[in-house]
Amino acid sequence: MNLSDFFAQLYSRGVSGNGIERFFCSDDGKSSLYFSSPFRGVFCWVNDIFCREIPMDVQGDFSGFSLNFCQEGACEVSLLNGNFVYVSKGVLSMDTSMVKSGHYYPSSRYRGLELVFDLSAIAADGGELARFGFDPFAFERLLYKEAASGSLMVMPSPAWQRKAAFLADKMASFSVSMAEIRFYVMELLFLLAHDSGNRKSLHLPSLTKGQRLLATEAERLLSADLSRHLTVEQLSAMLGVSPSSLKKYFSQCYGECISVYLHRKRMEHAARLLAQGSLSVGKIGEAVGYQNQGKFGMAFKEFFGETPLEYRRCHNSPDTRFSGQF
């Protein structure tokens, strides 16, 4: 199906009274899109993702562009040359091509505000957006001029970021009307189009398909058994790449160095085991690479602000279990 049909089908699943629909987009029910269409041909939604990939099935040519602002986590963006860059917290990706097969989230966590503009549908509307002070066709021409790779990465001003986060939070809590969504969307667009001080261009390093594969394979090896201690040198030897290159590829893909990423994964997995099971604290520590229960307790408290037993008492119920992905 084409872009407009895809979103029309999504939007027809059942819209709330204020024009927002929550669409569950993962099998476990944890990942959601809070979707709205404030103007004809303009689609606005909040991504609240707890998985690696969200599939899509959009066929045909796309005439338009998209804006994707990251509040938390990271999202992969495919460039026209076949390479990949990663949108992280505070970055706005402005893209002249549409993702058709799906979105990929390396760390299984992403939250952000996304806007898609279908210029074919907008053209049939008689210029409603232009009457509000935003010309989507002129903005598309600007993107094509500045984004030779198909994507322009910018760091919006702190004020713009606060406004985008405010709209995302309001939509995700269903506490905003359609009229307010239209106003906030137009405000964000007007500021981007008419005040270059609201965006600073970024030149993010990209990964080739081979470099991306090395980073994701390293992550797979690390996450397969969190009790195991693999050094960067061991990982590099297993993958046939130098330690310095592997560290660079990994941090570009996941937004964290290997040691920080692995420590976070261990602590999150320990929290999950504490909340959902009856394993002893010692056994849970061993499962995430700690042979000494005292050292595990100290590391856990430093990460979460409470001891493993305190965490278990507060979170060991169906309604409060840790919701991270591993």
Rosetta blueprint (number, residue, H / E / L):
1 M L
2 N L
3 L H
4 S H
5 D H
6 F H
7 F H
8 A H
9 Q H
10 L H
11 Y H
12 S L
13 R L
14 G L
15 V L
16 S L
17 G L
18 N L
19 G L
20 I L
21 E E
22 R E
23 F E
24 F E
25 C L
26 S L
27 D L
28 D L
29 G L
30 K L
31 S L
32 S E
33 L E
34 Y E
35 F E
36 S E
37 S E
38 P E
39 F E
40 R L
41 G L
42 V E
43 F E
44 C E
45 W E
46 V E
47 N E
48 D E
49 I E
50 F L
51 C L
52 R L
53 E E
54 I E
55 P E
56 M L
57 D L
58 V L
59 Q L
60 G L
61 D L
62 F L
63 S L
64 G E
65 F E
66 S E
67 L E
68 N E
69 F E
70 C E
71 Q E
72 E E
73 G E
74 A E
75 C E
76 E E
77 V E
78 S E
79 L L
80 L L
81 N L
82 G L
83 N L
84 F E
85 V E
86 Y E
87 V E
88 S E
89 K L
90 G L
91 V L
92 L E
93 S E
94 M E
95 D E
96 T L
97 S L
98 M L
99 V L
100 K L
101 S L
102 G E
103 H E
104 Y E
105 Y L
106 P L
107 S L
108 S L
109 R L
110 Y E
111 R E
112 G E
113 L E
114 E E
115 L E
116 V E
117 F E
118 D E
119 L H
120 S H
121 A H
122 I H
123 A H
124 A L
125 D L
126 G L
127 G L
128 E H
129 L H
130 A H
131 R H
132 F L
133 G L
134 F L
135 D L
136 P H
137 F H
138 A H
139 F H
140 E H
141 R H
142 L H
143 L H
144 Y H
145 K H
146 E H
147 A L
148 A L
149 S L
150 G L
151 S E
152 L E
153 M E
154 V E
155 M E
156 P E
157 S L
158 P H
159 A H
160 W H
161 Q H
162 R H
163 K H
164 A H
165 A H
166 F H
167 L H
168 A H
169 D H
170 K H
171 M H
172 A H
173 S L
174 F L
175 S L
176 V L
177 S L
178 M H
179 A H
180 E H
181 I H
182 R H
183 F H
184 Y H
185 V H
186 M H
187 E H
188 L H
189 L H
190 F H
191 L H
192 L H
193 A H
194 H H
195 D L
196 S H
197 G H
198 N H
199 R E
200 K E
201 S E
202 L E
203 H L
204 L L
205 P L
206 S L
207 L E
208 T L
209 K H
210 G H
211 Q H
212 R H
213 L H
214 L H
215 A H
216 T H
217 E H
218 A H
219 E H
220 R H
221 L H
222 L H
223 S H
224 A H
225 D L
226 L L
227 S L
228 R L
229 H L
230 L L
231 T L
232 V H
233 E H
234 Q H
235 L H
236 S H
237 A H
238 M H
239 L H
240 G L
241 V L
242 S L
243 P H
244 S H
245 S H
246 L H
247 K H
248 K H
249 Y H
250 F H
251 S H
252 Q H
253 C H
254 Y H
255 G L
256 E L
257 C L
258 I H
259 S H
260 V H
261 Y H
262 L H
263 H H
264 R H
265 K H
266 R H
267 M H
268 E H
269 H H
270 A H
271 A H
272 R H
273 L H
274 L H
275 A H
276 Q H
277 G L
278 S L
279 L L
280 S L
281 V H
282 G H
283 K H
284 I H
285 G H
286 E H
287 A H
288 V L
289 G L
290 Y L
291 Q L
292 N L
293 Q H
294 G H
295 K H
296 F H
297 G H
298 M H
299 A H
300 F H
301 K H
302 E H
303 F H
304 F H
305 G L
306 E L
307 T L
308 P H
309 L H
310 E H
311 Y H
312 R H
313 R H
314 C H
315 H H
316 N L
317 S L
318 P L
319 D L
320 T L
321 R L
322 F L
323 S L
324 G L
325 Q L
326 F L
